[in-house]
Amino acid sequence: MRPTCFLLLCLFLVLLRSEAKKQHKGRGLKGARHKLARIRGAGRHGRSDSSRLVAPNCAESTESGDVFVDCQERHLNTIPSSQLWAKEPKHLLLARNRIKVLRNGIFTGYGGLTSLDLQQNEISLVEEGAFQGLTQLTSLLLQHNRLSTLSEETIIPMPNLRYMRLYDNPWNCQCAMDSLVRTLQVPSNRNLGNHARCEEPIWLKGKKLKQLNAEHLCKELPPNDQGARPSASPLEPSGIRTKPEATAVCHTYLFPHVRMDCRNRGLTEVPTNIPDDIVHLDLSHNSIRHLKAKEFQGARSLKTLNLSSNNMEHLDTASMTGLLHLRELDLSNNLLHFVQYGVLEDLYFLSQLKLGGNPWVCDYSIHYMVYWLRLHPGVRYSGLLCRSPPEYMGDKVEEYVNNYNRGCPKERPYNRPHSDQTNPELWNTPQEALGELEEELEPSHLRAPQKYEIFRLS
């Protein structure tokens, strides 16, 4: 009986061990599945893993209590998840990426945004629910993209929107744009869609969305003999050269301040239609040789103007007209010999003036600049050095003007002999008459003082 019990005990132990292995294997598989699920979940929702995959090198910063997330020029093709950031952002900067489509709900979790910068991407489609949830948004930048149409329903979820840029998009101004055009033309929406123009159809090319007659967008017109609708306005002859528009050739940024970047655009003159809310304007590294009168008349808010590195040779007297609030002016690295009288008269609040790298000529023409600076002691300036003539090269222009005034000869009195010292033999002769005539023609301030003055009283 003992061998039988021993066999039964061994069989029981084998079965027990087998069952234990099955349970252990099940628990291992379940744990592995759970671990895999956690890893996948972290890939979707985790901050550290997702930030490496979706939004590498985005910078988070805080300024005046607002959180900025800077994802500009990061080669992104989609909107990064809102769960990536340590704090809820107020400003999301996504300019200069590769985003092509904005799908419905793409900004879920960004309900606290007040500004969104999507300019200079490749956006060609915005679905109607793309901006859903952005109830606090006040500024939206969509310029320099590939949008041809946009409906009013797209911007309805943003009731606080006050500022929207849409220019430099190939807008197709037909029936699909009817609702948006009507919305942009509401008087209270005066800062929505300014400067945006039609690209198609041909008879509306160049027409501003703000100036379209919305009733004509959906109206069917009979084709003319060439199979095209009649032109709403005559097209400008191709031979007439027009000035470039600032909104078409330059980039505008709102943060950290409102600025327009027109650097390295090959400009030969100041572009037109500079928005009146631009605070900082950079026109450096172009070829603007001549600054003409009233070029900045509409740019009333400008505080900083950079005109350096333009090979500029001449400034018209009224070229700075209207820049009443300008604080900083950079004219460095140009070809200026002097600044014409009156150029600086409107710059009441100027505090910084950069003048280095110009071939200043130290002659009488340079005096105006020095006198103006003396009357405005609060202006900090630099680079005002003589380049020519050779004897003054490297000298400060102010010292040259001071030495010029000190070395100027004083006016000498004109010594004419008195009549009682003249030769009596010449009295009442033609020589005396000629002398009297010359004295009458001589300017009064050069005449010799008279010894006696006779006043006849009647």
Number of C-alpha atoms within 10 A of each C-alpha: 6 7 8 9 10 11 12 12 11 12 12 12 12 12 10 11 11 11 12 12 11 11 11 11 12 12 12 12 12 12 12 12 12 12 12 12 12 13 14 12 11 14 16 13 16 16 16 13 14 18 19 13 10 17 19 14 12 20 13 15 13 13 8 5 8 15 19 22 20 18 23 20 15 17 16 20 16 17 16 20 20 18 18 19 17 10 15 18 21 20 23 20 22 27 25 20 20 17 21 18 19 19 16 15 14 20 20 15 14 23 18 15 23 20 24 21 24 23 27 22 23 18 23 17 17 18 16 19 18 20 25 19 19 25 18 18 24 17 21 22 23 22 26 26 22 18 22 19 19 21 17 17 14 17 21 16 19 19 12 15 21 15 17 23 22 23 24 23 21 20 23 20 28 18 16 16 20 21 15 19 24 16 17 20 20 11 9 10 15 14 16 22 24 20 20 22 25 23 19 16 15 16 18 21 19 15 18 18 25 20 11 18 12 20 10 13 16 13 10 9 10 10 10 9 8 7 8 13 15 16 12 11 10 8 12 9 7 7 6 7 8 10 13 16 14 19 24 18 16 21 16 22 17 17 12 9 11 14 19 21 17 23 20 15 14 13 20 16 18 22 20 16 18 20 18 13 13 20 20 20 22 18 25 23 20 21 20 23 19 17 21 17 15 15 20 22 17 17 21 19 17 24 19 21 19 19 26 24 23 24 19 23 17 19 19 17 18 21 21 23 20 19 26 19 18 23 18 21 20 20 22 24 21 23 18 20 20 21 19 17 17 15 18 20 14 17 18 13 16 21 16 17 19 19 21 18 18 23 20 24 20 25 17 10 14 21 20 18 19 17 12 15 16 12 9 14 10 12 17 13 17 12 17 22 23 25 20 16 11 10 10 17 16 12 15 15 24 20 14 19 19 12 11 13 10 10 9 8 7 7 7 7 11 11 10 11 9 11 11 7 7 11 8 9 8 11 12 9 9 10 11 14 13 11 10 12 11 11 15 11 9 11 9 10 9 14 15 14 13 8 7 6 6 5 6 5 4 3
